[in-house]
Amino acid sequence: MRIALDYDNTYTLDPALWDGFIAAAQQRGHVVQIVSMRYPHESIDAAPAPVVYTSRKAKSGVASADVWIDDSPQWIYQDAVV
């Protein structure tokens, strides 16, 4: 399974929880990636999984996942207004 995990206001609200989730998912053979609407120059330091930066574009247009975990799911299918 490919899992896309939002960073800001999802992972950041409880990093210890998500670190355990990511480790457990990876142990079971799942692929977890952090998908953020940030630009690459707004980098995420020490990310617990590979990071995909969408540069304010809809996440589903840049990354592929079977499961999306996001506090603002509208950004999965909608570009952000810049």
DSSP file (Angstrom, degrees, kcal/mol; ACC not computed):
  #  RESIDUE AA STRUCTURE BP1 BP2  ACC     N-H-->O    O-->H-N    N-H-->O    O-->H-N    TCO  KAPPA ALPHA  PHI   PSI    X-CA   Y-CA   Z-CA
    1    1 A M              0   0    0      0, 0.0    30,-2.5     0, 0.0     2,-0.6   0.000 360.0 360.0 360.0 140.5    0.0    0.0    0.0
    2    2 A R  E     -a   31   0A   0     28,-0.2    64,-2.7    30,-0.0    65,-2.0  -0.912 360.0-166.8-102.1 121.3    1.2    3.5   -0.8
    3    3 A I  E     -ab  32  67A   0     28,-3.3    30,-2.5    -2,-0.6     2,-0.6  -0.935   9.4-159.8-116.1 127.1    0.4    6.0    2.0
    4    4 A A  E     -ab  33  68A   0     63,-2.9    65,-2.8    -2,-0.5     2,-0.5  -0.928  11.5-167.5-105.7 121.7    0.7    9.8    1.7
    5    5 A L  E     -ab  34  69A   0     28,-2.9    30,-1.8    -2,-0.6    65,-0.2  -0.943  16.9-131.9-114.6 123.1    0.9   11.6    5.0
    6    6 A D      > -     0   0    0     63,-2.8     5,-1.2    -2,-0.5    30,-0.2  -0.380  14.2-157.4 -66.8 149.3    0.5   15.3    5.3
    7    7 A Y  T > > +     0   0    0     28,-0.5     5,-2.4     3,-0.2     3,-1.5   0.918  66.7  66.1 -94.7 -64.8    3.2   17.2    7.3
    8    8 A D  T 3 5S-     0   0    0      1,-0.3    63,-0.3     3,-0.2    -1,-0.1  -0.446 122.4  -4.5 -70.0 126.4    1.9   20.5    8.6
    9    9 A N  T 3 5S+     0   0    0     -2,-0.3    -1,-0.3     1,-0.2    -2,-0.1   0.605 136.0  56.1  65.2  14.7   -0.9   20.1   11.1
   10   10 A T  T X>5S+     0   0    0     -3,-1.5     3,-0.8    60,-0.1     4,-0.6   0.365 118.1  20.5-126.3 -77.3   -1.0   16.4   10.7
   11   11 A Y  G >4<S+     0   0    0     -5,-1.2     3,-1.3     1,-0.2     7,-0.3   0.922 124.6  57.5 -57.6 -43.9    2.4   14.9   11.3
   12   12 A T  G 34<S+     0   0    0     -5,-2.4    -1,-0.2     1,-0.3    -4,-0.1   0.701  94.8  65.1 -65.9 -19.5    3.5   18.0   13.3
   13   13 A L  G <4 S+     0   0    0     -3,-0.8    -1,-0.3    -6,-0.3    -2,-0.2   0.780 126.4   4.1 -74.7 -25.3    0.6   17.7   15.8
   14   14 A D    XX  +     0   0    0     -3,-1.3     4,-2.0    -4,-0.6     3,-0.5  -0.399  67.4 172.0-157.3  72.3    2.0   14.4   17.2
   15   15 A P  H 3> S+     0   0    0      0, 0.0     4,-2.8     0, 0.0     5,-0.2   0.842  80.4  56.7 -55.7 -37.7    5.3   13.4   15.7
   16   16 A A  H 3> S+     0   0    0      2,-0.2     4,-1.9     1,-0.2     5,-0.2   0.911 107.7  48.5 -62.6 -41.5    5.8   10.4   18.1
   17   17 A L  H <> S+     0   0    0     -3,-0.5     4,-2.1     1,-0.2    -1,-0.2   0.950 115.2  43.8 -59.8 -50.4    2.5    8.9   17.0
   18   18 A W  H  X S+     0   0    0     -4,-2.0     4,-3.1    -7,-0.3     5,-0.2   0.830 108.7  57.3 -70.1 -32.2    3.3    9.3   13.3
   19   19 A D  H  X S+     0   0    0     -4,-2.8     4,-2.4    -5,-0.2    -1,-0.2   0.929 110.0  45.7 -61.3 -43.5    6.9    8.0   13.7
   20   20 A G  H  X S+     0   0    0     -4,-1.9     4,-2.4    -5,-0.2    -2,-0.2   0.903 113.6  49.3 -64.6 -41.2    5.5    4.8   15.2
   21   21 A F  H  X S+     0   0    0     -4,-2.1     4,-2.8     2,-0.2     5,-0.2   0.935 111.9  48.1 -62.1 -47.4    2.9    4.6   12.5
   22   22 A I  H  X S+     0   0    0     -4,-3.1     4,-2.6     1,-0.2     5,-0.2   0.927 112.8  48.3 -61.2 -45.8    5.5    5.1    9.8
   23   23 A A  H  X S+     0   0    0     -4,-2.4     4,-2.2    -5,-0.2    -1,-0.2   0.924 113.8  46.5 -61.1 -45.0    7.8    2.5   11.3
   24   24 A A  H  X S+     0   0    0     -4,-2.4     4,-1.3     2,-0.2    -2,-0.2   0.912 113.2  49.1 -64.6 -42.6    5.0   -0.1   11.6
   25   25 A A  H  <>S+     0   0    0     -4,-2.8     5,-2.5     1,-0.2     3,-0.3   0.924 112.2  47.8 -63.7 -44.1    3.8    0.5    8.1
   26   26 A Q  H ><5S+     0   0    0     -4,-2.6     3,-1.7     1,-0.2    -1,-0.2   0.883 107.2  56.3 -65.3 -38.4    7.2    0.2    6.6
   27   27 A Q  H 3<5S+     0   0    0     -4,-2.2    -1,-0.2     1,-0.3    -2,-0.2   0.822 106.0  52.1 -61.1 -30.4    7.9   -3.0    8.6
   28   28 A R  T 3<5S-     0   0    0     -4,-1.3    -1,-0.3    -3,-0.3    -2,-0.2   0.362 127.1-101.1 -89.0   4.9    4.8   -4.4    7.0
   29   29 A G  T < 5S+     0   0    0     -3,-1.7    -3,-0.2     1,-0.3     2,-0.2   0.538  75.9 138.2  91.6   7.3    6.1   -3.5    3.5
   30   30 A H      < -     0   0    0     -5,-2.5     2,-0.6    -6,-0.2    -1,-0.3  -0.519  51.0-127.9 -83.9 154.5    4.0   -0.4    2.9
   31   31 A V  E     -a    2   0A   0    -30,-2.5   -28,-3.3    -2,-0.2     2,-0.4  -0.913  25.6-170.7-104.6 121.8    5.5    2.7    1.3
   32   32 A V  E     +a    3   0A   0     -2,-0.6     2,-0.4   -30,-0.2   -28,-0.2  -0.936   6.7 175.7-114.5 133.9    5.0    5.9    3.3
   33   33 A Q  E     -a    4   0A   0    -30,-2.5   -28,-2.9    -2,-0.4     2,-0.5  -0.990  30.6-125.3-134.3 147.6    5.8    9.4    2.0
   34   34 A I  E     -ac   5  51A   0     16,-3.1    18,-2.9    -2,-0.4     2,-0.5  -0.793  26.5-164.7 -85.3 127.2    5.3   12.8    3.4
   35   35 A V  E     + c   0  52A   0    -30,-1.8   -28,-0.5    -2,-0.5     2,-0.4  -0.965  13.4 175.0-119.1 117.8    3.3   14.9    0.8
   36   36 A S  E     - c   0  53A   0     16,-2.8    18,-2.6    -2,-0.5    19,-0.3  -0.921  38.4-139.9-125.1 145.5    3.4   18.7    1.5
   37   37 A M  S    S+     0   0    0     -2,-0.4    19,-1.5    16,-0.2    16,-0.1   0.416  71.4 115.6 -80.1   2.3    2.1   21.7   -0.4
   38   38 A R  S    S-     0   0    0     17,-0.2    17,-2.1    14,-0.2    16,-0.3  -0.211  73.1-110.9 -64.3 160.6    5.3   23.5    0.5
   39   39 A Y    >   -     0   0    0     16,-0.2     3,-2.1    15,-0.2    -1,-0.1  -0.602  33.6-107.6 -82.8 155.8    7.8   24.6   -2.1
   40   40 A P  T 3  S+     0   0    0      0, 0.0     3,-0.4     0, 0.0    -1,-0.1   0.835 120.1  60.9 -56.1 -32.7   11.2   22.7   -2.1
   41   41 A H  T 3  S+     0   0    0      1,-0.3     2,-0.3     2,-0.1    -3,-0.0   0.632  94.1  65.5 -72.2  -9.6   12.9   25.7   -0.6
   42   42 A E  S <  S-     0   0    0     -3,-2.1    -1,-0.3     2,-0.0    -4,-0.1  -0.369  89.7-176.2 -98.5  51.4   10.6   25.4    2.4
   43   43 A S        -     0   0    0     -3,-0.4     2,-0.7    -2,-0.3    -2,-0.1   0.015  28.4-127.9 -60.6 154.6   12.2   22.1    3.2
   44   44 A I    >   -     0   0    0     -4,-0.1     3,-0.7    -6,-0.0     2,-0.2  -0.911  26.9-141.4-101.7 114.5   11.2   19.8    6.0
   45   45 A D  T 3  S+     0   0    0     -2,-0.7     0, 0.0     1,-0.2     0, 0.0  -0.535  75.4   1.7 -79.8 141.8   14.3   18.9    8.1
   46   46 A A  T 3  S-     0   0    0     -2,-0.2    -1,-0.2     1,-0.2     0, 0.0   0.868  82.0-171.6  53.8  44.5   14.7   15.4    9.5
   47   47 A A    <   -     0   0    0     -3,-0.7    -1,-0.2     1,-0.1     4,-0.1  -0.407  25.3-135.9 -65.6 142.6   11.6   14.1    7.8
   48   48 A P  S    S+     0   0    0      0, 0.0    -1,-0.1     0, 0.0    -2,-0.0   0.490  86.0  17.5 -80.2  -2.3   10.7   10.5    8.9
   49   49 A A  S    S-     0   0    0    -18,-0.0   -16,-0.2   -15,-0.0    -2,-0.0  -0.949 106.4 -62.6-156.1 166.1   10.0    9.4    5.3
   50   50 A P        -     0   0    0      0, 0.0   -16,-3.1     0, 0.0     2,-0.4  -0.276  55.2-135.4 -57.0 144.7   10.7   10.7    1.8
   51   51 A V  E     -c   34   0A   0    -18,-0.2     2,-0.5    -4,-0.1   -16,-0.2  -0.879  14.4-162.7-111.0 135.5    9.1   14.1    1.1
   52   52 A V  E     -c   35   0A   0    -18,-2.9   -16,-2.8    -2,-0.4     2,-0.5  -0.977  10.3-157.3-112.5 122.2    7.2   15.1   -2.0
   53   53 A Y  E     -c   36   0A   0     -2,-0.5   -16,-0.2   -18,-0.2   -14,-0.1  -0.881   8.5-171.9-100.1 126.8    6.9   18.9   -2.4
   54   54 A T    >   -     0   0    0    -18,-2.6     3,-1.4    -2,-0.5   -17,-0.2   0.511  30.9-131.7 -98.5  -4.6    3.9   20.0   -4.5
   55   55 A S  T 3  S-     0   0    0    -17,-2.1   -16,-0.2   -19,-0.3   -17,-0.2   0.909  75.2 -50.2  53.2  46.5    4.7   23.7   -4.8
   56   56 A R  T 3  S+     0   0    0    -19,-1.5    24,-2.7     1,-0.3    -1,-0.3   0.541 110.2 128.3  71.0  10.9    1.1   24.6   -3.9
   57   57 A K  S <  S-     0   0    0     -3,-1.4    -1,-0.3    22,-0.2    21,-0.1  -0.566  75.8 -77.0 -89.2 159.5   -0.3   22.2   -6.5
   58   58 A A    >>  -     0   0    0     -2,-0.2     3,-1.2    19,-0.2     4,-0.5  -0.325  41.2-132.5 -55.3 132.7   -3.0   19.6   -5.8
   59   59 A K  H >> S+     0   0    0     16,-2.4     4,-3.0    19,-0.3     3,-1.4   0.862 102.6  58.3 -60.2 -39.1   -1.2   16.7   -4.1
   60   60 A S  H 34 S+     0   0    0     16,-3.2    -1,-0.3     1,-0.3    17,-0.1   0.706 101.1  57.4 -68.7 -18.1   -2.9   14.1   -6.2
   61   61 A G  H <4 S+     0   0    0     -3,-1.2    -1,-0.3    15,-0.3    -2,-0.2   0.623 118.7  30.1 -83.1 -13.2   -1.4   15.7   -9.3
   62   62 A V  H << S+     0   0    0     -3,-1.4     2,-0.3    -4,-0.5    -2,-0.2   0.716 122.6  37.7-114.3 -35.6    2.1   15.3   -8.0
   63   63 A A     <  -     0   0    0     -4,-3.0     2,-0.4    -5,-0.2    -1,-0.2  -0.809  66.2-140.9-120.2 159.4    2.1   12.2   -5.8
   64   64 A S        +     0   0    0     -2,-0.3     2,-0.3    -3,-0.1    -4,-0.1  -0.973  29.5 157.6-121.6 134.8    0.4    8.9   -6.0
   65   65 A A        -     0   0    0     -2,-0.4   -62,-0.2     1,-0.1     3,-0.1  -0.994  42.1-148.8-153.1 154.3   -1.1    7.1   -3.1
   66   66 A D  S    S+     0   0    0    -64,-2.7     2,-0.4    -2,-0.3   -63,-0.2   0.748  96.9  31.1 -87.8 -31.8   -3.7    4.4   -2.1
   67   67 A V  E     -b    3   0A   0    -65,-2.0   -63,-2.9     2,-0.0     2,-0.5  -0.997  69.9-160.9-132.4 130.5   -4.4    6.1    1.2
   68   68 A W  E     -b    4   0A   0     -2,-0.4     2,-0.5   -65,-0.2   -63,-0.2  -0.943   2.1-168.9-111.3 130.6   -4.2    9.9    2.0
   69   69 A I  E     +b    5   0A   0    -65,-2.8   -63,-2.8    -2,-0.5     2,-0.3  -0.960  29.6 144.6-118.8 110.9   -3.9   11.1    5.6
   70   70 A D        -     0   0    0     -2,-0.5   -61,-0.1   -65,-0.2   -60,-0.1  -0.994  50.8-145.2-153.0 135.5   -4.5   14.9    5.6
   71   71 A D  S    S+     0   0    0     -2,-0.3    -1,-0.1   -63,-0.3   -62,-0.1   0.706 106.3  38.7 -74.5 -18.9   -6.1   17.4    8.0
   72   72 A S  S >  S+     0   0    0      1,-0.1     3,-2.1    -3,-0.0    -1,-0.3  -0.689  70.6 177.9-129.4  78.4   -7.2   19.4    5.0
   73   73 A P  T >>  +     0   0    0      0, 0.0     3,-1.7     0, 0.0     4,-0.6   0.658  69.5  77.9 -62.6 -16.2   -8.3   16.9    2.3
   74   74 A Q  H >> S+     0   0    0      1,-0.3     4,-1.1     2,-0.2     3,-0.8   0.810  86.1  63.4 -61.4 -26.3   -9.4   19.5   -0.1
   75   75 A W  H <4 S+     0   0    0     -3,-2.1   -16,-2.4     1,-0.2    -1,-0.3   0.568  86.5  72.2 -77.1  -7.0   -5.7   20.1   -0.9
   76   76 A I  H <4 S+     0   0    0     -3,-1.7   -16,-3.2   -18,-0.2   -15,-0.3   0.889 118.1  16.5 -68.8 -37.5   -5.4   16.5   -2.3
   77   77 A Y  H << S+     0   0    0     -3,-0.8     2,-0.4    -4,-0.6    -2,-0.2   0.403 119.7  68.7-116.1  -0.5   -7.4   17.5   -5.3
   78   78 A Q  S  < S-     0   0    0     -4,-1.1   -19,-0.3    -5,-0.1     2,-0.1  -0.972  73.0-126.2-128.5 135.3   -7.3   21.4   -5.3
   79   79 A D        -     0   0    0     -2,-0.4     2,-0.3   -21,-0.2   -22,-0.2  -0.416  32.0-115.3 -68.7 151.7   -4.4   23.8   -5.9
   80   80 A A        -     0   0    0    -24,-2.7     2,-0.5    -5,-0.1    -1,-0.1  -0.663  27.2-114.8 -84.9 146.4   -3.7   26.4   -3.3
   81   81 A V              0   0    0     -2,-0.3   -25,-0.0     1,-0.1    -1,-0.0  -0.711 360.0 360.0 -81.9 126.5   -4.2   30.0   -4.2
   82   82 A V              0   0    0     -2,-0.5    -1,-0.1   -26,-0.0    -2,-0.0   0.419 360.0 360.0-106.6 360.0   -0.9   31.8   -4.1
